[in-house]
């Protein structure tokens, strides 16, 4: 709702600005994921569409990337509304700065069956930690239901003609609702499977260990470097 409200305010405001023009661009990008997510940097592609005057503008952006985690491909979808501040130079080069609000969706989080210690001899911190980490992508993922972020950055347009330009962007994404999603699901599964599968001493110790390994939300930061072709109309 916040993103759509931002887009509507921007488009209505820009729409009443003299000499505003609509534009659409397609781009390819290099997405750098925060190292704490265990996602490898990946290529991405997307589109942007909006409207800009000489100074201000607004746009919506949609980008898809396919990072790898533990030899498995995942899909990361970035979707946001942005405010643009253009810098008129009187030349073919037109710099700009931008800030936006959006959501990130990360798919294909698969949870493996955790292997629990079965005897007191195996009841060591390392064994319990290994049990908790028997997960595909055990070092983290994103809550697929709600990953809001703030993006900021800038770039420039290089005009090839009155209607066509090359656009370069450099952006940072601060994702606020990140949490170790795979580990959280693994802990839920372990809680369900502990009782009845091991003796009482091991069960109590595992539950204590899980409570000490609580999952906390945190902020992570991704980056994007992109180049695309822009058409104005």
MARBA-3410 file (N, C-alpha, C, O; in Angstrom, 1 decimal):
233
0.8,-1.2,0.0,0.0,0.0,0.0,0.9,1.3,0.0,0.6,2.2,-0.7 ~ 1.9,1.3,0.8,2.8,2.4,0.8,3.5,2.6,-0.5,3.6,3.8,-1.0 ~ 3.9,1.5,-1.1,4.6,1.6,-2.4,3.6,2.2,-3.5,4.0,3.1,-4.3 ~ 2.4,1.6,-3.5,1.4,2.1,-4.5,1.0,3.5,-4.3,0.8,4.3,-5.2 ~ 0.9,3.9,-3.0,0.6,5.3,-2.7,1.7,6.3,-3.2,1.4,7.3,-3.7
2.9,5.8,-3.0,4.1,6.6,-3.4,4.1,6.8,-4.9,4.3,7.9,-5.4 ~ 3.8,5.7,-5.6,3.8,5.7,-7.1,2.7,6.7,-7.6,2.9,7.5,-8.5 ~ 1.5,6.6,-7.0,0.4,7.4,-7.4,0.7,8.9,-7.2,0.4,9.7,-8.1 ~ 1.2,9.2,-6.1,1.6,10.6,-5.8,2.6,11.1,-6.8,2.5,12.2,-7.3 ~ 3.6,10.3,-7.1,4.7,10.7,-8.0,4.1,10.9,-9.4,4.4,11.9,-10.1
3.3,9.9,-9.9,2.8,10.0,-11.2,1.8,11.1,-11.4,1.8,11.8,-12.5 ~ 1.0,11.4,-10.4,0.0,12.5,-10.5,0.8,13.8,-10.5,0.5,14.7,-11.3 ~ 1.8,13.9,-9.6,2.6,15.2,-9.5,3.4,15.4,-10.8,3.4,16.5,-11.3 ~ 4.0,14.4,-11.3,4.8,14.5,-12.5,3.9,14.8,-13.7,4.3,15.5,-14.6 ~ 2.7,14.1,-13.7,1.8,14.3,-14.8,1.4,15.7,-15.1,1.1,16.1,-16.2
1.3,16.5,-14.0,0.9,17.9,-14.1,2.1,18.8,-14.3,2.0,20.0,-14.3 ~ 3.3,18.2,-14.4,4.5,19.0,-14.6,4.7,19.3,-16.1,4.6,18.4,-16.9 ~ 4.9,20.5,-16.5,5.1,20.8,-17.9,6.3,20.0,-18.5,7.3,19.8,-17.9 ~ 6.1,19.6,-19.7,7.1,18.9,-20.5,7.5,17.6,-19.9,8.6,17.1,-20.2 ~ 6.6,17.0,-19.1,6.9,15.6,-18.6,6.7,14.6,-19.7,5.8,14.8,-20.6
7.5,13.6,-19.8,7.4,12.5,-20.8,7.5,11.2,-20.2,8.2,11.0,-19.2 ~ 6.8,10.2,-20.8,6.8,8.9,-20.3,8.0,8.1,-20.9,8.5,8.5,-21.9 ~ 8.5,7.1,-20.2,9.6,6.3,-20.7,9.5,4.9,-20.2,8.9,4.6,-19.1 ~ 10.1,4.0,-20.9,10.2,2.6,-20.5,11.6,2.1,-20.8,12.2,2.5,-21.9 ~ 12.2,1.3,-20.0,13.6,0.8,-20.3,13.7,-0.7,-19.9,13.0,-1.2,-18.9
14.5,-1.4,-20.6,14.8,-2.8,-20.3,16.3,-2.8,-19.9,17.1,-2.1,-20.5 ~ 16.7,-3.7,-18.9,18.1,-3.6,-18.5,18.5,-5.0,-18.0,17.7,-5.9,-17.7 ~ 19.8,-5.2,-18.0,20.5,-6.3,-17.4,21.3,-5.8,-16.2,21.8,-4.7,-16.2 ~ 21.5,-6.7,-15.2,22.2,-6.2,-14.0,23.1,-7.3,-13.4,23.0,-8.5,-13.7 ~ 24.0,-6.8,-12.5,24.8,-7.7,-11.7,24.3,-7.4,-10.3,24.5,-6.3,-9.8
23.7,-8.4,-9.6,23.2,-8.2,-8.3,24.2,-8.8,-7.3,24.5,-10.0,-7.3 ~ 24.6,-8.0,-6.3,25.5,-8.5,-5.2,24.7,-8.7,-4.0,24.1,-7.8,-3.4 ~ 24.6,-10.0,-3.5,23.8,-10.3,-2.3,24.7,-10.3,-1.1,25.8,-10.6,-1.1 ~ 24.0,-9.8,0.0,24.7,-9.8,1.3,25.3,-11.2,1.6,24.6,-12.2,1.5 ~ 26.6,-11.2,2.0,27.3,-12.5,2.3,26.6,-13.3,3.4,26.8,-14.5,3.4
25.9,-12.7,4.3,25.3,-13.4,5.4,24.1,-14.3,4.9,23.6,-15.1,5.7 ~ 23.6,-14.0,3.7,22.5,-14.8,3.2,22.9,-16.1,2.4,22.1,-16.9,2.1 ~ 24.2,-16.3,2.2,24.8,-17.4,1.5,24.2,-17.5,0.1,24.1,-18.6,-0.5 ~ 23.9,-16.4,-0.5,23.4,-16.3,-1.9,24.6,-15.8,-2.7,25.2,-14.8,-2.4 ~ 24.9,-16.5,-3.8,26.0,-16.1,-4.7,25.5,-14.9,-5.5,24.3,-14.8,-5.9
26.4,-14.0,-5.9,26.1,-12.9,-6.8,25.6,-13.5,-8.1,26.1,-14.5,-8.5 ~ 24.6,-12.8,-8.7,24.0,-13.3,-9.9,23.6,-12.2,-10.9,23.6,-11.1,-10.5 ~ 23.4,-12.7,-12.1,22.9,-11.8,-13.2,21.4,-11.6,-13.0,20.7,-12.5,-12.5 ~ 20.9,-10.4,-13.3,19.5,-10.2,-13.3,19.0,-9.5,-14.5,19.8,-9.0,-15.4 ~ 17.7,-9.3,-14.7,17.1,-8.6,-15.8,15.8,-8.0,-15.4,15.2,-8.5,-14.4
15.4,-6.9,-16.0,14.2,-6.3,-15.6,13.7,-5.2,-16.5,14.3,-4.9,-17.6 ~ 12.6,-4.6,-16.1,12.1,-3.4,-16.8,11.7,-2.3,-15.8,11.5,-2.6,-14.7 ~ 11.7,-1.1,-16.4,11.3,0.1,-15.6,10.4,0.9,-16.4,10.6,1.0,-17.7 ~ 9.4,1.5,-15.8,8.5,2.4,-16.6,8.1,3.5,-15.7,7.8,3.3,-14.5 ~ 7.9,4.7,-16.3,7.6,5.9,-15.4,7.4,7.1,-16.3,7.2,7.1,-17.5
7.5,8.3,-15.6,7.3,9.5,-16.2,8.2,10.6,-15.5,8.3,10.6,-14.3 ~ 8.9,11.4,-16.3,9.9,12.3,-15.8,9.7,13.7,-16.5,9.5,13.8,-17.7 ~ 9.9,14.7,-15.7,10.1,16.1,-16.2,11.6,16.4,-16.3,12.4,15.5,-16.2 ~ 11.9,17.7,-16.5,13.3,18.0,-16.6,14.0,17.8,-15.2,15.2,17.5,-15.2 ~ 13.2,17.9,-14.1,13.9,17.8,-12.8,13.4,16.6,-12.0,14.3,15.9,-11.5
12.1,16.4,-11.9,11.6,15.3,-11.1,11.0,14.2,-11.9,10.6,14.4,-13.1 ~ 10.9,13.0,-11.3,10.2,11.9,-12.0,9.8,10.8,-11.0,10.2,10.8,-9.9 ~ 9.1,9.8,-11.5,8.7,8.7,-10.8,8.7,7.5,-11.7,8.5,7.6,-12.9 ~ 9.0,6.3,-11.1,9.0,5.1,-11.9,8.7,3.9,-11.1,8.8,3.9,-9.8 ~ 8.3,2.8,-11.7,8.2,1.5,-11.1,9.2,0.6,-11.7,9.4,0.6,-12.9
9.8,-0.3,-10.9,10.9,-1.2,-11.4,10.6,-2.6,-11.0,10.1,-2.9,-9.9 ~ 10.8,-3.5,-11.9,10.7,-5.0,-11.7,11.9,-5.7,-12.2,12.3,-5.6,-13.3 ~ 12.6,-6.4,-11.3,13.8,-7.1,-11.6,13.8,-8.5,-11.1,13.3,-8.8,-10.0 ~ 14.3,-9.4,-11.9,14.4,-10.8,-11.5,15.9,-11.3,-11.6,16.5,-11.0,-12.6 ~ 16.3,-12.0,-10.5,17.7,-12.5,-10.5,17.6,-14.0,-10.1,16.6,-14.4,-9.5
18.6,-14.8,-10.5,18.6,-16.2,-10.2,19.9,-16.6,-9.4,20.8,-17.2,-10.0 ~ 20.0,-16.2,-8.1,21.2,-16.6,-7.4,21.2,-18.1,-7.0,20.2,-18.8,-7.1 ~ 22.4,-18.5,-6.7,22.6,-19.9,-6.3,23.0,-20.0,-4.8,23.8,-19.2,-4.3 ~ 22.4,-21.0,-4.1,22.7,-21.3,-2.7,22.8,-22.8,-2.6,21.8,-23.5,-2.9 ~ 24.0,-23.3,-2.1,24.2,-24.7,-1.9,23.9,-25.4,-3.2,23.2,-26.5,-3.2
24.4,-24.9,-4.3,24.3,-25.6,-5.7,22.8,-25.6,-6.2,22.6,-26.3,-7.1 ~ 21.9,-24.9,-5.6,20.5,-24.8,-6.0,20.2,-23.4,-6.5,20.5,-22.5,-5.8 ~ 19.5,-23.4,-7.6,19.1,-22.1,-8.2,17.8,-21.6,-7.4,16.9,-22.4,-7.1 ~ 17.8,-20.3,-7.1,16.7,-19.7,-6.5,16.2,-18.5,-7.3,17.0,-18.1,-8.2 ~ 15.1,-18.0,-7.0,14.6,-16.8,-7.8,14.3,-15.7,-6.8,13.6,-15.8,-5.8
15.0,-14.5,-7.1,14.8,-13.3,-6.3,14.1,-12.3,-7.2,14.5,-11.9,-8.3 ~ 13.0,-11.8,-6.7,12.2,-10.8,-7.4,12.1,-9.5,-6.6,11.7,-9.4,-5.4 ~ 12.6,-8.4,-7.2,12.6,-7.1,-6.7,11.5,-6.2,-7.4,11.5,-6.2,-8.6 ~ 10.7,-5.6,-6.6,9.6,-4.8,-7.1,9.4,-3.5,-6.3,9.2,-3.6,-5.1 ~ 9.4,-2.4,-6.9,9.4,-1.1,-6.1,8.9,0.1,-6.9,8.8,0.0,-8.1
8.5,1.1,-6.2,8.2,2.4,-6.7,9.3,3.4,-6.3,9.8,3.3,-5.2 ~ 9.7,4.3,-7.2,10.9,5.2,-6.9,10.6,6.7,-7.2,9.7,7.0,-8.1 ~ 11.3,7.5,-6.5,11.3,9.0,-6.8,12.6,9.3,-7.5,13.7,8.8,-7.0 ~ 12.6,10.0,-8.6,13.8,10.4,-9.3,14.1,11.9,-9.2,13.1,12.7,-9.3 ~ 15.3,12.3,-9.1,15.7,13.7,-9.1,16.7,13.8,-10.2,17.9,13.3,-10.1
16.3,14.4,-11.3,17.2,14.6,-12.5,18.0,15.8,-12.4,17.6,16.8,-11.8 ~ 19.2,15.8,-13.0,20.1,16.9,-13.0,20.3,17.3,-14.4,21.1,16.7,-15.2 ~ 19.7,18.4,-14.9,19.8,18.9,-16.2,21.2,19.5,-16.5,21.7,20.3,-15.7 ~ 21.9,19.1,-17.5,23.2,19.5,-17.8,23.3,20.2,-19.2,24.3,20.9,-19.4 ~ 22.3,20.1,-20.0,22.3,20.7,-21.3,23.2,20.0,-22.3,23.5,20.5,-23.4
23.6,18.7,-21.9,24.4,17.9,-22.8,23.6,16.5,-23.0,22.5,16.4,-22.5 ~ 24.3,15.6,-23.7,23.7,14.3,-23.9,23.7,13.5,-22.6,23.0,12.4,-22.5 ~ 24.5,13.9,-21.6,24.6,13.1,-20.3,23.7,13.8,-19.3,23.8,15.0,-19.0 ~ 22.8,13.0,-18.7,21.9,13.4,-17.7,21.9,12.6,-16.5,21.3,11.5,-16.4 ~ 22.6,13.0,-15.4,22.7,12.3,-14.2,21.4,12.4,-13.4,20.6,13.2,-13.6
21.2,11.4,-12.5,20.0,11.4,-11.6,20.3,10.7,-10.3,21.2,9.9,-10.3 ~ 19.5,11.0,-9.3,19.5,10.3,-8.0,18.1,9.7,-7.8,17.2,10.3,-8.3 ~ 18.0,8.7,-7.0,16.7,8.0,-6.8,16.6,7.4,-5.5,17.7,7.0,-4.9 ~ 15.4,7.3,-5.0,15.1,6.6,-3.7,13.8,5.9,-3.9,12.9,6.4,-4.5 ~ 13.7,4.7,-3.3,12.4,3.9,-3.5,12.1,3.0,-2.4,12.9,2.8,-1.5
10.8,2.5,-2.4,10.3,1.5,-1.4,9.9,0.3,-2.2,9.2,0.5,-3.3 ~ 10.1,-0.9,-1.7,9.7,-2.1,-2.5,9.7,-3.3,-1.6,9.9,-3.3,-0.4 ~ 9.4,-4.4,-2.3,9.4,-5.8,-1.7,10.3,-6.7,-2.4,10.5,-6.6,-3.7 ~ 10.9,-7.6,-1.7,11.8,-8.6,-2.3,11.1,-10.0,-2.0,10.8,-10.3,-0.8 ~ 11.0,-10.8,-3.0,10.5,-12.2,-2.8,11.6,-13.2,-3.2,12.1,-13.1,-4.3
11.9,-14.1,-2.3,12.9,-15.1,-2.6,12.2,-16.5,-2.5,11.6,-16.8,-1.5 ~ 12.3,-17.3,-3.6,11.5,-18.5,-3.7,12.5,-19.7,-3.5,13.7,-19.6,-3.3 ~ 11.9,-20.9,-3.4,12.6,-22.2,-3.5,13.4,-22.4,-2.3,14.6,-22.8,-2.4 ~ 12.8,-22.3,-1.1,13.5,-22.6,0.2,13.1,-24.0,0.5,12.0,-24.3,0.9 ~ 14.0,-25.0,0.4,13.7,-26.4,0.7,14.3,-26.8,2.0,15.5,-26.5,2.3
13.5,-27.5,2.8,14.0,-27.9,4.2,14.2,-29.4,4.2,13.3,-30.2,3.8 ~ 15.4,-29.8,4.5,15.7,-31.2,4.6,15.4,-31.8,6.0,15.2,-31.0,6.9 ~ 15.2,-33.1,6.1,14.9,-33.7,7.3,16.1,-33.7,8.3,17.2,-34.2,7.9 ~ 16.0,-33.0,9.4,17.2,-32.9,10.3,17.5,-34.3,10.9,16.6,-35.1,11.2 ~ 18.8,-34.6,11.1,19.2,-35.8,11.7,19.6,-35.5,13.2,20.5,-34.8,13.4
18.8,-36.1,14.1,19.0,-35.8,15.5,20.0,-36.8,16.2,20.0,-37.9,15.8 ~ 20.7,-36.3,17.2,21.5,-37.2,18.0,20.6,-38.2,18.7,19.4,-37.9,19.0 ~ 21.0,-39.5,18.8,20.2,-40.5,19.3,20.7,-41.2,20.6,20.1,-42.0,21.2 ~ 21.9,-40.7,21.1,22.4,-41.3,22.4,23.1,-40.2,23.1,23.5,-39.1,22.5 ~ 23.4,-40.4,24.4,24.0,-39.4,25.2,25.5,-39.2,24.8,26.0,-38.1,25.0
26.1,-40.2,24.2,27.5,-40.0,23.7,27.6,-39.0,22.5,28.6,-38.3,22.4 ~ 26.5,-38.9,21.8,26.4,-37.9,20.7,25.9,-36.6,21.1,25.9,-35.6,20.3 ~ 25.5,-36.5,22.4,25.0,-35.2,22.8,26.1,-34.2,23.2,26.5,-34.0,24.3 ~ 26.6,-33.6,22.1,27.6,-32.6,22.3,27.1,-31.3,21.5,26.3,-31.4,20.6 ~ 27.7,-30.2,21.9,27.3,-29.0,21.2,27.4,-29.0,19.7,26.6,-28.6,19.0
28.6,-29.6,19.2,28.8,-29.7,17.8,27.8,-30.6,17.1,27.3,-30.3,16.0 ~ 27.4,-31.7,17.8,26.4,-32.6,17.2,25.0,-31.9,17.1,24.3,-32.1,16.1 ~ 24.6,-31.2,18.1,23.4,-30.5,18.1,23.4,-29.4,17.1,22.4,-29.2,16.3 ~ 24.5,-28.7,17.0,24.6,-27.6,16.0,24.5,-28.2,14.6,23.8,-27.7,13.7 ~ 25.1,-29.4,14.4,25.0,-30.1,13.1,23.5,-30.5,12.8,23.1,-30.4,11.6
22.8,-30.9,13.8,21.4,-31.3,13.6,20.6,-30.1,13.2,19.8,-30.2,12.3 ~ 20.9,-29.0,13.8,20.1,-27.8,13.5,20.4,-27.3,12.1,19.6,-26.6,11.5 ~ 21.6,-27.6,11.6,22.0,-27.1,10.3,21.8,-28.1,9.1,22.3,-27.9,8.0 ~ 21.1,-29.2,9.4,20.8,-30.2,8.3,19.7,-29.6,7.4,18.6,-30.2,7.4 ~ 19.9,-28.5,6.8,18.9,-27.8,6.1,19.6,-27.3,4.7,20.7,-26.9,4.7
18.8,-27.4,3.6,19.3,-26.8,2.4,19.3,-25.3,2.6,18.2,-24.7,2.9 ~ 20.5,-24.7,2.4,20.6,-23.2,2.7,20.5,-22.9,4.1,19.8,-22.0,4.6 ~ 21.3,-23.7,5.0,21.2,-23.6,6.4,21.6,-22.2,7.0,21.2,-21.9,8.1 ~ 22.3,-21.4,6.2,22.8,-20.1,6.7,21.8,-19.0,6.5,22.1,-17.9,7.0 ~ 20.7,-19.2,5.8,19.8,-18.1,5.8,18.9,-18.1,4.5,19.3,-18.7,3.5
17.9,-17.4,4.6,17.0,-17.1,3.5,16.1,-15.9,3.9,16.3,-15.3,4.9 ~ 15.1,-15.7,3.1,14.2,-14.5,3.3,12.8,-15.0,3.6,12.4,-16.0,3.0 ~ 12.1,-14.4,4.5,10.7,-14.7,4.7,10.0,-14.3,3.4,9.9,-13.1,3.1 ~ 9.5,-15.3,2.7,8.9,-15.1,1.4,7.6,-14.2,1.5,7.2,-13.8,0.4 ~ 7.0,-14.0,2.6,5.8,-13.3,2.7,5.9,-11.8,2.8,5.0,-11.1,2.4
7.0,-11.3,3.4,7.1,-9.9,3.6,8.5,-9.5,3.8,9.1,-9.6,4.9 ~ 9.1,-9.0,2.7,10.5,-8.5,2.8,10.6,-7.1,2.2,11.0,-6.9,1.1 ~ 10.2,-6.1,3.0,10.3,-4.7,2.6,11.7,-4.2,2.6,12.5,-4.6,3.4 ~ 11.9,-3.3,1.7,13.3,-2.7,1.6,13.2,-1.2,1.2,12.2,-0.8,0.6 ~ 14.3,-0.5,1.5,14.5,0.8,1.0,15.7,0.7,0.0,16.7,0.1,0.3
15.5,1.4,-1.1,16.6,1.4,-2.1,17.0,2.8,-2.4,16.2,3.8,-2.3 ~ 18.3,3.0,-2.7,18.8,4.4,-3.0,20.0,4.2,-4.0,20.7,3.2,-3.9 ~ 20.2,5.2,-4.7,21.3,5.1,-5.7,21.2,6.3,-6.7,20.6,7.3,-6.5 ~ 21.9,6.0,-7.8,21.9,7.0,-8.8,22.5,6.4,-10.1,22.7,5.3,-10.2 ~ 22.6,7.3,-11.1,23.1,6.8,-12.4,23.1,8.0,-13.4,23.1,9.2,-13.0
23.1,7.6,-14.6,23.1,8.6,-15.7,22.4,8.0,-17.0,22.5,6.8,-17.2 ~ 21.9,8.9,-17.8,21.4,8.6,-19.1,22.2,9.3,-20.1,22.6,10.4,-20.0 ~ 22.6,8.5,-21.1,23.3,9.1,-22.3,22.4,9.0,-23.5,22.1,8.0,-24.0 ~ 22.0,10.2,-24.0,21.1,10.3,-25.1,21.7,9.9,-26.4,22.7,10.4,-26.8 ~ 21.1,8.9,-27.1,21.5,8.6,-28.4,20.7,9.3,-29.5,21.1,9.5,-30.6
19.4,9.7,-29.1,18.6,10.5,-30.0,17.5,11.1,-29.0,17.6,11.0,-27.8 ~ 16.5,11.8,-29.6,15.5,12.5,-28.8,14.7,11.4,-28.1,14.1,11.8,-27.0 ~ 14.5,10.2,-28.6,13.7,9.2,-28.0,14.4,8.0,-27.4,13.7,7.1,-26.8 ~ 15.7,7.9,-27.5,16.4,6.7,-27.1,17.7,7.1,-26.3,18.4,8.1,-26.7 ~ 18.0,6.4,-25.2,19.1,6.7,-24.4,19.7,5.4,-23.8,18.9,4.4,-23.6
20.9,5.4,-23.5,21.5,4.3,-22.7,21.5,4.7,-21.2,21.8,5.9,-20.9 ~ 21.1,3.8,-20.3,21.0,4.2,-18.9,21.8,3.3,-18.0,21.8,2.1,-18.2 ~ 22.6,3.9,-17.1,23.5,3.2,-16.2,23.0,3.5,-14.8,22.7,4.6,-14.4 ~ 22.9,2.4,-13.9,22.4,2.5,-12.6,23.3,1.8,-11.6,23.9,0.8,-11.9 ~ 23.5,2.4,-10.4,24.1,1.8,-9.3,23.2,2.0,-8.1,22.9,3.1,-7.7
22.8,0.9,-7.4,21.8,0.9,-6.4,22.2,0.1,-5.2,22.9,-0.9,-5.3 ~ 21.7,0.5,-4.0,21.8,-0.3,-2.8,20.4,-0.7,-2.3,19.5,0.2,-2.3 ~ 20.2,-1.9,-1.8,18.9,-2.3,-1.2,19.1,-2.7,0.2,19.9,-3.6,0.5 ~ 18.4,-2.0,1.1,18.4,-2.3,2.5,17.2,-3.1,2.9,16.1,-2.5,3.0 ~ 17.3,-4.4,3.1,16.1,-5.3,3.3,16.0,-5.4,4.9,16.9,-5.9,5.5
14.8,-4.9,5.4,14.7,-4.8,6.8,14.1,-6.0,7.5,14.4,-6.3,8.7 ~ 13.4,-6.9,6.8,12.7,-8.0,7.4,13.4,-9.3,7.1,12.7,-10.4,7.1 ~ 14.7,-9.3,6.9,15.5,-10.5,6.7,15.5,-11.4,8.0,15.6,-10.8,9.1 ~ 15.4,-12.7,7.8,15.6,-13.6,8.9,16.1,-14.9,8.4,15.9,-15.2,7.2 ~ 16.7,-15.7,9.3,17.2,-17.0,8.9,16.1,-17.9,8.7,15.8,-18.7,9.6
15.4,-17.8,7.6,14.1,-18.5,7.4,14.2,-20.0,7.4,13.5,-20.7,8.0 ~ 15.2,-20.6,6.7,15.4,-22.0,6.6,15.7,-22.6,8.0,15.2,-23.6,8.3 ~ 16.5,-21.9,8.8,16.9,-22.4,10.1,15.6,-22.3,11.0,15.4,-23.2,11.8 ~ 14.8,-21.3,10.8,13.6,-21.2,11.6,12.7,-22.4,11.4,12.1,-23.0,12.3 ~ 12.5,-22.8,10.1,11.7,-23.9,9.8,12.3,-25.2,10.3,11.6,-26.1,10.7
13.6,-25.3,10.2,14.3,-26.5,10.7,14.0,-26.7,12.2,13.8,-27.8,12.7 ~ 14.1,-25.6,12.9,13.9,-25.7,14.4,12.4,-26.1,14.7,12.2,-26.9,15.6 ~ 11.5,-25.6,13.9,10.1,-26.0,14.1,10.0,-27.5,13.8,9.3,-28.2,14.6 ~ 10.6,-28.0,12.8,10.5,-29.5,12.5,11.2,-30.3,13.6,10.7,-31.3,14.0 ~ 12.3,-29.8,14.1,13.0,-30.5,15.1,12.2,-30.6,16.4,12.1,-31.6,17.1
11.5,-29.5,16.7,10.7,-29.5,17.9,9.6,-30.5,17.8,9.2,-31.2,18.8 ~ 9.0,-30.7,16.6,8.0,-31.6,16.3,8.5,-33.1,16.4,7.7,-34.0,16.9 ~ 9.7,-33.3,16.0,10.2,-34.7,15.9,11.0,-35.1,17.1,11.3,-36.3,17.3 ~ 11.4,-34.2,18.0,12.2,-34.6,19.2,11.5,-35.5,20.1,12.0,-36.6,20.4 ~ 10.3,-35.1,20.5,9.6,-35.9,21.5,9.2,-37.3,20.9,8.6,-37.4,19.9
9.6,-38.3,21.6,9.4,-39.7,21.2,10.5,-40.3,20.3,10.5,-41.5,20.2 ~ 11.4,-39.4,19.8,12.4,-40.0,18.9,13.8,-40.2,19.7,14.6,-41.0,19.2 ~ 13.9,-39.5,20.8,15.1,-39.6,21.6,14.7,-39.7,23.1,13.6,-39.4,23.4 ~ 15.7,-40.1,24.0,15.3,-40.2,25.4,15.2,-38.8,26.0,15.5,-37.8,25.4 ~ 14.6,-38.8,27.2,14.3,-37.6,27.8,15.4,-36.6,28.0,15.3,-35.4,27.9
16.6,-37.2,28.4,17.8,-36.3,28.6,18.2,-35.6,27.4,18.4,-34.4,27.4 ~ 18.2,-36.3,26.3,18.6,-35.7,25.0,17.5,-34.7,24.5,17.8,-33.6,24.0 ~ 16.3,-35.1,24.7,15.2,-34.2,24.3,15.2,-32.9,25.0,15.1,-31.8,24.4 ~ 15.4,-32.9,26.3,15.5,-31.6,27.1,16.7,-30.8,26.6,16.6,-29.6,26.5 ~ 17.8,-31.4,26.4,19.0,-30.7,26.0,18.8,-30.1,24.6,19.3,-28.9,24.4
18.2,-30.8,23.7,18.0,-30.3,22.3,17.0,-29.1,22.4,17.3,-28.1,21.7 ~ 16.0,-29.2,23.2,15.0,-28.1,23.3,15.7,-26.8,23.9,15.4,-25.7,23.5 ~ 16.6,-27.1,24.9,17.4,-25.9,25.5,18.3,-25.3,24.4,18.4,-24.1,24.4 ~ 18.9,-26.2,23.6,19.8,-25.6,22.6,19.0,-24.8,21.6,19.5,-23.8,21.1 ~ 17.8,-25.3,21.2,17.0,-24.6,20.2,16.6,-23.2,20.8,16.6,-22.2,20.0
16.2,-23.2,22.0,15.8,-21.9,22.6,16.9,-20.9,22.7,16.7,-19.7,22.6 ~ 18.1,-21.4,22.8,19.3,-20.5,22.8,19.7,-20.1,21.4,20.5,-19.2,21.2 ~ 19.1,-20.7,20.4,19.5,-20.4,19.0,18.3,-19.7,18.3,18.0,-20.0,17.1 ~ 17.7,-18.8,19.0,16.5,-18.2,18.5,16.8,-17.4,17.2,17.9,-16.9,17.1 ~ 15.9,-17.3,16.3,16.1,-16.6,15.1,15.6,-15.1,15.2,14.5,-14.9,15.7
16.5,-14.2,14.8,16.2,-12.8,15.0,16.2,-12.2,13.6,17.0,-12.5,12.7 ~ 15.2,-11.3,13.4,15.2,-10.5,12.2,16.3,-9.5,12.2,16.7,-9.0,13.2 ~ 16.8,-9.2,11.0,17.9,-8.2,10.9,17.9,-7.5,9.5,17.1,-7.9,8.7 ~ 18.7,-6.6,9.4,18.8,-5.8,8.1,20.0,-6.3,7.3,21.1,-6.5,7.8 ~ 19.8,-6.6,6.0,20.9,-7.0,5.1,20.9,-6.0,4.0,19.9,-5.3,3.7
22.0,-6.0,3.2,22.2,-5.1,2.2,22.6,-5.8,0.9,23.6,-6.5,0.9 ~ 21.9,-5.5,-0.2,22.2,-6.0,-1.5,22.6,-4.8,-2.4,22.3,-3.7,-2.1 ~ 23.2,-5.1,-3.5,23.6,-4.1,-4.5,23.2,-4.4,-5.9,23.1,-5.6,-6.2 ~ 23.2,-3.5,-6.8,22.8,-3.7,-8.2,23.6,-2.7,-9.0,23.6,-1.5,-8.8 ~ 24.2,-3.3,-10.1,24.9,-2.5,-11.1,24.2,-2.9,-12.4,24.3,-4.1,-12.8
23.6,-1.9,-13.1,22.9,-2.3,-14.3,23.1,-1.4,-15.5,23.5,-0.2,-15.3 ~ 22.8,-1.9,-16.7,22.9,-1.1,-17.9,21.7,-1.4,-18.7,21.3,-2.6,-18.8 ~ 21.0,-0.5,-19.3,19.8,-0.7,-20.1,19.6,0.3,-21.2,20.4,1.2,-21.3 ~ 18.6,0.0,-22.0,18.2,0.9,-23.1,16.9,1.6,-22.7,15.9,0.8,-22.4 ~ 16.8,2.9,-22.8,15.6,3.6,-22.5,14.9,4.2,-23.7,15.6,4.8,-24.6
13.6,4.1,-23.8,12.8,4.7,-24.8,11.8,5.7,-24.2,11.1,5.4,-23.3 ~ 11.8,6.9,-24.8,10.8,8.0,-24.3,9.7,8.1,-25.3,10.0,7.9,-26.5 ~ 8.6,8.5,-24.9,7.4,8.7,-25.8,6.4,9.7,-25.2,5.4,10.0,-25.8
END
